[in-house]
C-alpha cells in the first residue's frame, strides 16, 4: 500500500514540476543583459513618448498671452511655474528610482529561477523515469521485494525535498507576478507625471520668450558685448582672470558691480534687522517679483537659498578630486533636460563657453560674491540681466559631459557644477543652502 501511494505521489509531483517548468520556461529563455543599461533605456524611451498636442500648446500660448506683459507679473509666473516644475521633477526622480529598483528585483528573481533550471530538469527527469518504470509489487520474489524497499526509501527522501523546492519556486513565481504588476503601476504613474512636466516645460518656454522681449538691453549692443566677452574668455587662463577682465571691460558687467554697490547701501538697514533674527522680513523681501536688486545681502541669505537643480549631490566642497587637488564646488547629478534655477538674486556677468568648463554661467551676487554654474546644455539668460532667486536660468543636457575634473562617478546623467566665490577665492556653499536642500542632498532623494 505504501509503495502504491508513493507511485501516485510520484506522478503528482511530476505534474507539479511539469507545470512549474512550463511557467518558468519564459524566464530561462530570456537573456539577462546589464540591468542598469536596460533601466536607463526604458526611462529614455518612456520620456521620448511624452509630447503635448498642438491644441494644448495653443491653449498654453493663449494663457501666456492674457498675462500682463510687465516684469513683475512675468517674474512671478516664471518662479511659480519653475517651482511646480521642480516639485514634479522630484516626484519623477523618486518614481524612476523605484522603477529601477523593481526592475532589479525582477532580474534577481529571474536569476534565481534560472539557477534552479538544472535542478528542476534533473528531478523532473527522475520522477518521469520512475513514473514510466514503477517499482514491482511485493511478495513476488526476494529480489523484487528488496528493489521495492530501496525505491520506497528513495521516494521517502526525495519527496520532502521536492515539496520544499516546489514551495520555494512557487513563492518566487508569486513575487515575479507581484513585481510585474508593480512595474506596470509605476510606469503608468511615471507617464502621467511626465505629461504634467511637459505641460509645465512648454509654459516655461513661452514665459522665457516673453521675458526676452522685455529685455532692456538692445540686441545690437548685446551682440557686441557677447562677442567681446567671448574674446576675453578665449584669452583668460583662469576664472579669476575672466571675471576681472569682464568687470573692467564689459559695460554690462561693470554696471552689475555698480548696481550691487548701490543696492548694498540701500538695504543696509534692512540687513541689520534680518541679522537680528527677523526672518519673516527675509521672506517678505523675496516675495517681491518686481525687484531689480538683491532682496537681501548675500551674507544674510545663508540658510535660505535653493540648490539650482534637483538631484543627488555627488561631490562636496573640499573633497579629494582624484587628481591630487580638492574640489572647489559641489557636483549635483540631475535628470536629463532638468531645469536649472538661479540660487540667488544676482546679475549675469558671463554666459558662454569657457575652457574645460563647457557652457559657463557667472553671476555677481554683490559684496564681492560670485556664483559659477557649469554643465548646462542651454543657458536662458543674458549678460547684464538681473535674475531672481528661483528663476529658471538654463537646462541640463541628455547625458553627462566631462568638465572641470569632476569626481569620476559611475553615471551617465548630466552633472551640474556649482561654485561660490568670495573676492576671487572658492568658498564652501553649504552654509547657504536651505534646510530642505541639505536634507535632500544628504539622503540623495
Number of C-alpha atoms within 10 A of each C-alpha: 8 7 19 14 11 18 20 13 16 22 17 14 19 22 15 15 23 16 12 16 19 10 12 16 14 10 18 17 9 10 8 13 9 9 15 13 10 14 19 15 12 15 16 13 11 14 16 10 10 16 11 12 10 9 9 12 15 11 13 17 15 11 12 18 13 8 13 10 14 12 16 15 13 21 23 18 18 23 19 15 20 22 17 15 20 21 14 17 23 17 16 20 18 14 18 19 14 16 22 20 15 18 20 15 16 19 18 15 19 22 14 13 21 18 12 15 14 11 12 21 14 12 17 20 15 13 24 18 12 17 17 9 10 17 20 15 14 16 9 9 10 10 10 15 16 12 15 18 14 13 19 19 12 11 20 12 11 14 16 11 13 19 14 11 16 17 12 12 21 14 11 16 18 12 15 19 12 12 17 16 12 16 19 12 12 17 19 12 14 22 18 13 18 22 16 17 20 16 18 20 17 16 21 23 13 19 21 19 11 18 16 14 10 13 13 9 15 8 10 9 12 15 12 12 20 18 12 15 22 18 11 19 22 13 13 17 12 11 16 14 14 19 21 13 17 22 18 13 14 20 16 24 27 16 16 25 21 13 16 22 14 13 19 21 9 12 15 12 11 18 21 12 13 17 14 9 10 13 13 9 16 20 13 10 14 17 12 14 19 14 17 18 23 24 28 23 22 21 15 16 20 14 17 19 23 20 26 26 25 26 23 18 22 18 21 20 20 15 14 14 18 12 10 7 11 13 23 24 23 24 24 24 22 25 24 18 17 21 26 26 24 22 25 28 27 28 31 24 28 29 22 19 15 22 16 12 19 17 18 21 26 23 28 26 28 26 16 14 19 24 23 18 25 26 25 27 17 18 19 14 20 22 24 25 20 20 26 27 19 25 24 27 22 21 21 24 21 17 16 18 18 14 16 16 13 20 18 11 9 6 10 14 19 23 30 27 24 23 20 24 20 14 11 15 12 19 17 16 21 18 15 22 19 16 13 13 19 18 12 15 16 11 9 14 15
